[in-house]
Amino acid sequence: MNDDTVTTELRQLLIDYRLLKGRLKRLNIEYKKILSGPREMKSAVISDMPQGCNVNNTQADMNRLINIQEEISDLEEDMKSVEIMFNTLDIGRPNRVYSRILKGYFIYGRTIQELAEEIGVSKMTISTYKKSAMYNFSVLLEGKKACKSILKGDLI
């Protein structure tokens, strides 16, 4: 795998991570909204003819809750995996500089200048750190893929 492919894949992973966080937030809001109870309930009307009550989408809400729980679980697992890679990236590094640069640049959209001012180093140092952080993160990413392949039995 060449450097351009790794860089593109890494950029996409970090962008996807940002999107995962947004998706997780929206799912949690929807989950809480459904848990707060039925949106509309009409009481039974007593008359000569039997009539039931209208509980709006109770079964559909339950099914959606189950789907949301599963999706939240999957998203949290994916995010945890990326966070572990960020934490591993910073082992032996002061102030979590590599993860701060990658998160700042790719996830929060900060410029090299903004990161340099925030961390207190030159733009050239940030660029050098960013390149090293991207390389190290891509090594972790490739290692993760290899581990998944081994666990699936692809390399045995």
trRosetta pair geometry for C-beta under 8 A, 3 or more apart (Angstrom, degrees):
i j d omega theta_ij theta_ji phi_ij phi_ji
1 5 5.1 -115 -171 83 89 132
1 6 5.7 103 134 -56 115 93
1 142 7.4 -165 47 -105 144 124
2 5 5.1 97 59 8 73 102
2 6 7.2 -139 102 -3 38 91
3 6 5.6 -57 -147 40 34 111
3 7 6.0 35 156 -21 69 108
4 7 5.7 -54 -144 37 29 111
4 8 6.2 30 157 -18 64 107
5 8 5.9 -56 -148 38 28 110
5 9 6.1 26 155 -17 64 110
6 9 5.7 -58 -145 40 28 110
6 10 6.0 29 156 -20 65 109
6 138 4.4 57 175 -155 118 143
6 141 7.8 147 -155 72 90 130
6 142 7.5 -33 -121 -53 114 115
7 10 5.7 -54 -143 37 28 111
7 11 6.3 31 156 -20 63 105
7 134 6.5 30 -117 168 81 133
7 138 7.4 -46 -72 -76 45 143
8 11 5.8 -53 -147 35 29 112
8 12 6.4 27 154 -17 63 108
9 12 5.7 -57 -149 38 30 111
9 13 6.4 34 152 -23 65 105
9 138 7.5 99 77 -126 105 99
9 141 7.2 162 121 138 115 152
10 13 5.6 -50 -147 32 32 114
10 14 6.5 26 156 -14 65 106
10 134 5.8 117 123 -158 159 88
10 137 5.9 104 -143 103 125 114
10 138 5.1 -69 -67 -81 131 92
10 141 6.5 -154 -95 -7 85 160
11 14 6.0 -61 -152 39 29 107
11 15 6.3 27 153 -16 66 108
11 106 6.5 -154 -139 -126 62 124
12 15 5.7 -55 -144 40 32 110
12 16 6.0 35 155 -21 66 107
13 16 5.7 -56 -146 38 27 112
13 17 6.4 37 150 -28 62 102
13 82 7.1 173 163 -110 103 118
13 141 6.7 -135 -33 -116 171 139
14 17 5.4 -42 -148 26 34 118
14 18 7.0 37 151 -18 60 97
14 102 6.3 -125 -115 170 142 98
14 103 7.8 -151 -154 -99 112 43
14 106 3.6 11 133 136 140 146
14 107 6.0 -108 174 -57 93 82
15 18 5.8 -50 -159 31 36 112
15 19 6.6 32 146 -14 66 106
15 106 6.4 -102 -59 177 63 98
15 107 7.8 -170 -98 -94 35 55
16 19 5.4 -57 -149 40 37 112
16 20 6.2 46 150 -28 69 101
17 20 5.5 -47 -148 28 31 116
17 21 6.9 35 152 -21 61 99
17 79 6.8 116 -148 -116 83 73
17 82 5.0 174 -110 176 127 172
17 107 6.3 -56 92 -99 108 114
18 21 5.9 -52 -159 28 33 112
18 22 7.0 28 148 -13 63 104
18 106 7.4 -151 -33 132 123 77
18 107 4.4 172 -77 -141 107 75
18 108 7.9 -175 -111 -55 124 41
19 22 5.6 -55 -154 38 38 111
19 23 6.2 38 151 -20 70 106
20 23 5.6 -55 -144 39 32 111
20 24 6.1 35 155 -22 66 106
20 75 5.4 170 -168 -156 98 97
20 78 5.9 -129 -137 98 154 124
20 79 5.5 -174 125 -71 134 98
21 24 5.8 -52 -146 35 28 113
21 25 6.5 31 153 -20 61 105
21 79 6.9 107 -75 -112 73 133
22 25 5.7 -54 -151 33 32 112
22 26 6.5 28 154 -15 66 106
23 26 5.8 -56 -150 38 32 109
23 27 6.3 32 153 -19 66 107
23 75 6.2 -147 97 -119 110 146
24 27 5.8 -54 -145 37 30 111
24 28 6.4 32 156 -20 64 106
24 72 6.5 98 -138 -131 81 74
24 75 4.7 -177 -82 132 100 142
24 76 6.9 111 -125 -66 133 70
24 79 7.0 -18 -44 -34 153 148
25 28 5.9 -56 -151 35 29 111
25 29 6.7 30 152 -19 63 104
26 29 5.7 -54 -152 34 34 112
26 30 6.4 31 152 -16 67 106
27 30 5.7 -55 -147 39 34 110
27 31 6.0 40 152 -25 66 106
27 68 5.3 165 -169 -155 99 95
27 71 6.0 -142 -127 99 152 116
27 72 5.3 -171 122 -76 137 92
27 75 7.2 151 26 17 151 154
28 31 5.4 -49 -143 34 31 117
28 32 6.4 30 158 -16 63 104
28 72 6.9 99 -70 -114 75 128
29 32 6.0 -57 -151 37 29 108
29 33 6.3 31 151 -22 64 108
30 33 5.5 -55 -148 35 32 115
30 34 6.5 30 155 -17 66 104
30 64 7.8 -96 151 154 117 119
30 68 6.2 -150 96 -114 111 143
31 34 6.1 -57 -152 36 28 107
31 35 6.3 24 153 -15 64 111
31 65 6.7 97 -136 -131 77 73
31 68 4.9 180 -83 138 96 145
31 69 7.4 109 -121 -66 128 66
31 72 7.0 4 -54 -49 149 144
32 35 5.6 -57 -144 41 32 112
32 36 6.4 45 154 -36 64 99
33 36 5.8 -47 -155 16 30 116
34 61 5.1 168 -156 -163 109 101
34 64 6.3 -159 -103 94 156 116
34 65 5.5 -159 117 -75 145 95
34 68 7.5 164 23 11 146 154
35 65 7.3 104 -66 -115 79 124
38 41 5.2 88 91 -57 135 97
38 55 5.7 -96 -111 -165 158 81
38 56 5.6 129 -173 51 107 86
38 57 7.6 152 -138 61 89 75
38 58 6.4 -36 -93 -83 114 84
38 61 7.3 -139 -102 -12 66 163
39 56 5.5 -70 58 86 91 137
39 57 7.5 21 22 44 111 115
40 54 7.6 -15 114 112 97 105
40 56 4.6 54 59 -8 89 146
41 53 7.1 14 -174 165 83 120
41 54 7.4 170 -152 87 42 66
41 55 5.9 3 -118 -112 87 67
41 56 7.1 -122 -76 6 49 91
42 53 5.9 -176 86 -161 70 78
42 54 4.5 28 39 46 114 101
43 53 6.0 -46 -156 -118 24 119
44 51 6.2 157 -158 93 80 84
44 52 6.5 -67 -109 -168 101 25
44 53 4.5 -76 -61 -61 75 92
45 51 5.2 0 56 71 90 140
47 51 6.9 37 35 1 103 118
55 58 4.7 13 127 -35 116 123
57 60 4.0 -57 -164 52 91 118
57 61 5.3 102 126 -31 92 91
58 61 5.8 -54 -147 34 26 111
58 62 6.6 26 154 -18 62 104
59 62 5.6 -51 -149 34 34 112
59 63 6.4 33 153 -17 65 104
60 63 5.7 -54 -149 38 32 111
60 64 6.2 32 152 -19 65 107
61 64 5.6 -55 -145 39 31 111
61 65 6.3 38 153 -25 65 102
62 65 5.6 -49 -149 31 31 115
62 66 6.7 32 152 -18 63 102
63 66 5.8 -53 -153 33 33 111
63 67 6.5 30 151 -15 65 106
64 67 5.6 -55 -147 40 35 111
64 68 6.1 37 154 -21 68 105
65 68 5.7 -54 -145 37 29 111
65 69 6.3 32 155 -21 64 105
66 69 5.8 -53 -149 33 29 112
66 70 6.6 27 153 -16 63 106
67 70 5.8 -56 -151 37 32 110
67 71 6.2 27 154 -15 67 108
68 71 5.7 -58 -145 41 31 108
68 72 6.0 34 156 -21 67 106
69 72 5.8 -52 -144 36 28 111
69 73 6.4 31 155 -21 62 107
70 73 5.7 -55 -151 34 30 114
70 74 6.5 28 153 -16 64 106
71 74 5.7 -54 -148 38 34 110
71 75 6.1 32 155 -18 67 107
72 75 5.8 -57 -144 40 30 110
72 76 6.1 30 157 -19 66 108
73 76 5.9 -55 -145 36 26 110
73 77 6.4 28 154 -20 61 107
74 77 5.7 -56 -151 35 30 112
74 78 6.5 29 153 -17 65 105
75 78 5.7 -54 -148 37 33 111
75 79 6.2 29 155 -16 67 108
76 79 5.7 -55 -142 41 31 110
76 80 6.1 36 155 -24 65 106
77 80 5.7 -51 -144 34 28 112
77 81 6.5 34 153 -23 61 104
78 81 5.7 -54 -155 30 31 115
78 82 6.8 25 152 -13 64 103
79 82 5.8 -55 -151 38 36 108
79 83 6.2 37 151 -20 68 107
80 83 5.5 -54 -145 38 33 114
80 84 6.4 39 153 -24 65 102
81 84 5.8 -50 -151 30 29 112
81 85 6.8 28 150 -16 61 103
81 144 7.1 98 -179 -147 113 145
82 85 5.6 -53 -154 36 36 112
82 86 6.5 39 147 -20 67 102
83 86 5.4 -49 -148 35 36 114
83 87 6.3 35 153 -18 67 103
84 87 5.7 -53 -147 38 32 111
84 88 6.2 32 153 -19 65 107
85 88 5.6 -53 -144 39 31 111
85 89 6.2 44 152 -31 63 104
85 137 6.4 80 156 -144 116 81
85 140 4.6 136 -144 134 101 141
85 141 6.9 44 -138 -67 152 68
85 144 7.1 -49 -81 -47 121 138
86 89 5.5 -51 -152 26 30 120
86 90 6.9 15 157 -9 62 108
86 99 4.1 83 -169 -124 96 127
86 102 7.3 -149 -117 71 96 130
86 103 7.1 41 -129 -52 137 113
86 137 8.0 10 -90 -113 54 111
87 90 6.2 -68 -156 40 31 103
87 91 7.6 56 147 -51 62 82
87 99 7.4 20 -67 -64 32 155
88 91 5.9 -22 -161 -17 42 113
88 140 5.9 140 90 -117 130 139
89 93 7.6 -24 130 13 65 143
89 98 4.8 -130 146 103 110 132
89 99 5.5 131 78 -61 124 90
89 102 7.6 -21 138 9 167 144
89 133 6.5 58 -180 -150 129 83
89 136 5.6 120 -136 117 87 120
89 137 5.7 0 -99 -81 133 80
89 140 6.6 -83 -70 -21 87 152
90 93 4.6 -101 -156 53 63 116
90 96 4.5 -7 -137 -128 155 65
90 97 7.2 144 -124 36 99 53
90 98 5.5 -164 -84 46 73 101
90 99 5.1 -55 -47 -7 121 112
93 96 6.6 94 98 -109 107 23
93 97 5.3 -119 163 33 119 93
93 98 5.6 -10 155 -3 177 102
94 97 6.6 37 79 -22 62 112
95 100 7.0 -31 137 -7 87 147
95 119 7.3 135 122 -143 142 91
96 99 5.0 -45 173 50 97 109
96 100 5.4 108 110 -31 87 100
97 100 5.6 -59 -142 38 27 114
97 101 6.3 27 161 -20 65 106
97 119 6.3 79 -131 -142 95 135
97 129 6.0 -76 143 -163 114 144
97 133 8.0 -132 116 -74 75 127
98 101 6.0 -57 -151 34 28 108
98 102 6.4 19 157 -11 65 108
98 129 6.5 -143 -96 176 65 97
98 132 7.1 -93 -111 101 112 93
98 133 3.7 167 -156 -109 93 110
98 136 6.6 -28 -162 61 153 138
98 137 7.6 178 159 -48 118 101
99 102 5.8 -55 -141 43 34 106
99 103 5.8 29 162 -14 69 111
99 133 7.5 -173 -57 -152 33 128
100 103 6.1 -57 -137 44 24 105
100 104 5.7 25 161 -20 62 116
100 115 7.6 144 131 -147 92 102
100 118 7.8 -150 161 115 123 125
100 119 6.7 135 110 -85 137 113
101 104 5.8 -58 -140 40 23 111
101 105 6.0 12 165 -11 63 114
101 115 5.8 76 -123 -167 74 144
101 119 7.4 -9 -73 -49 90 150
101 126 6.3 173 -125 -158 122 82
101 129 5.4 164 -42 116 166 113
101 130 5.1 -136 155 -87 132 76
101 133 5.5 162 73 5 121 163
102 105 6.2 -61 -139 42 23 102
102 106 5.7 -15 178 17 64 117
102 107 7.6 54 132 -5 66 101
102 130 7.2 144 -74 -136 63 73
102 133 5.2 -144 -48 140 107 133
102 134 7.1 151 -100 -74 109 66
102 137 6.3 100 -102 -49 159 155
103 106 6.9 -69 -123 54 17 85
103 107 4.7 -31 -160 32 60 128
103 108 6.3 44 146 -5 73 104
104 107 7.3 2 -38 51 9 85
104 108 5.3 -43 -139 51 41 117
104 110 4.2 -37 170 38 92 131
104 114 7.4 -158 171 103 122 105
104 115 5.1 129 114 -97 146 107
104 118 7.2 -168 -127 59 155 155
105 108 7.7 41 7 54 12 76
105 109 7.7 34 -174 -117 28 13
105 110 6.0 -75 -83 64 42 79
105 111 8.0 59 -118 -132 77 11
105 112 7.4 29 -105 -75 114 60
105 115 6.5 -21 -61 -52 89 146
105 130 6.4 56 -22 -125 163 126
110 114 4.3 -122 -172 88 100 131
110 115 5.4 119 120 -54 125 86
110 118 7.4 -17 -176 -6 156 143
111 114 4.6 100 52 6 77 100
111 115 7.0 -142 94 -2 42 86
112 115 5.8 -58 -150 40 31 110
112 116 6.2 36 152 -24 66 106
112 123 5.1 72 136 -150 111 93
112 126 5.1 151 -163 102 84 133
112 127 6.1 16 -142 -65 137 84
112 130 7.4 -77 -111 -24 98 150
113 116 5.7 -54 -148 33 29 113
113 117 6.5 26 156 -15 63 105
113 123 5.9 -18 -88 -94 58 116
114 117 5.9 -57 -150 38 31 109
114 118 6.2 30 153 -19 66 110
115 118 5.6 -56 -143 38 32 112
115 119 6.0 12 165 -4 69 112
115 126 5.0 126 101 -143 114 141
116 119 6.4 -64 -138 47 23 96
116 120 7.9 -172 168 4 51 5
116 121 5.8 -102 -147 80 73 61
116 122 5.9 -21 -150 165 127 17
116 123 4.7 -61 -57 -77 155 56
116 125 7.2 117 -121 59 96 92
116 126 4.7 -100 -74 -26 83 137
117 120 7.5 27 -176 -74 26 41
119 126 6.8 142 43 -91 137 101
121 125 4.0 -84 151 82 123 143
121 126 6.2 153 87 -49 106 78
121 129 7.8 85 83 -15 152 137
122 125 4.6 102 57 4 78 100
122 126 7.1 -138 100 -3 46 85
123 126 5.5 -52 -150 36 36 114
123 127 6.3 38 151 -21 66 104
124 127 5.7 -52 -149 35 32 113
124 128 6.4 32 152 -18 64 105
125 128 5.6 -54 -148 38 33 111
125 129 6.1 32 153 -17 67 107
126 129 5.7 -55 -144 41 30 110
126 130 6.0 35 154 -25 65 107
127 130 5.6 -50 -143 33 28 114
127 131 6.5 29 156 -19 62 104
128 131 5.9 -54 -151 34 30 110
128 132 6.5 25 153 -13 64 108
129 132 5.7 -59 -148 42 32 109
129 133 5.9 33 154 -22 69 109
130 133 5.6 -53 -141 37 28 111
130 134 6.2 30 157 -20 63 106
131 134 5.9 -54 -148 35 28 111
131 135 6.5 28 153 -18 62 106
132 135 5.7 -55 -149 36 32 111
132 136 6.2 26 156 -14 67 109
133 136 5.8 -57 -144 41 30 108
133 137 6.0 30 157 -20 66 109
134 137 5.8 -53 -140 39 28 110
134 138 6.2 29 157 -21 63 107
135 138 5.8 -58 -150 35 27 110
135 139 6.6 31 151 -21 63 102
136 139 5.6 -50 -152 30 34 114
136 140 6.7 34 150 -16 64 102
137 140 5.6 -53 -154 37 36 113
137 141 6.2 39 148 -22 67 106
138 141 5.3 -49 -144 36 36 116
138 142 6.3 37 155 -18 66 102
139 142 5.9 -53 -147 37 30 108
139 143 6.3 32 152 -19 63 107
140 143 5.6 -56 -149 37 31 114
140 144 6.4 36 152 -23 65 103
141 144 5.6 -50 -150 31 31 114
141 145 6.6 31 151 -17 63 103
142 145 5.6 -51 -150 35 35 112
142 146 6.4 36 151 -20 66 104
143 146 5.6 -53 -147 35 33 112
143 147 6.4 35 153 -20 65 104
144 147 5.7 -54 -150 34 31 111
144 148 6.5 31 152 -18 64 104
145 148 5.7 -54 -150 35 33 111
145 149 6.4 34 151 -20 65 105
146 149 5.6 -53 -150 35 33 113
146 150 6.4 34 152 -20 65 103
146 155 7.5 23 -163 -33 76 154
147 150 5.7 -52 -148 35 33 111
147 151 6.3 31 154 -17 65 107
148 151 5.7 -56 -147 39 31 110
148 152 6.3 26 155 -15 65 109
149 152 5.8 -60 -147 41 30 107
149 154 4.1 -73 -169 56 86 126
149 155 5.2 73 129 -23 108 107
150 153 7.6 44 178 -71 30 22
150 154 7.2 -78 -67 48 25 80
150 155 5.3 -40 -91 43 66 120
150 156 7.2 98 -148 -48 63 88
153 156 5.1 -53 -155 23 65 122
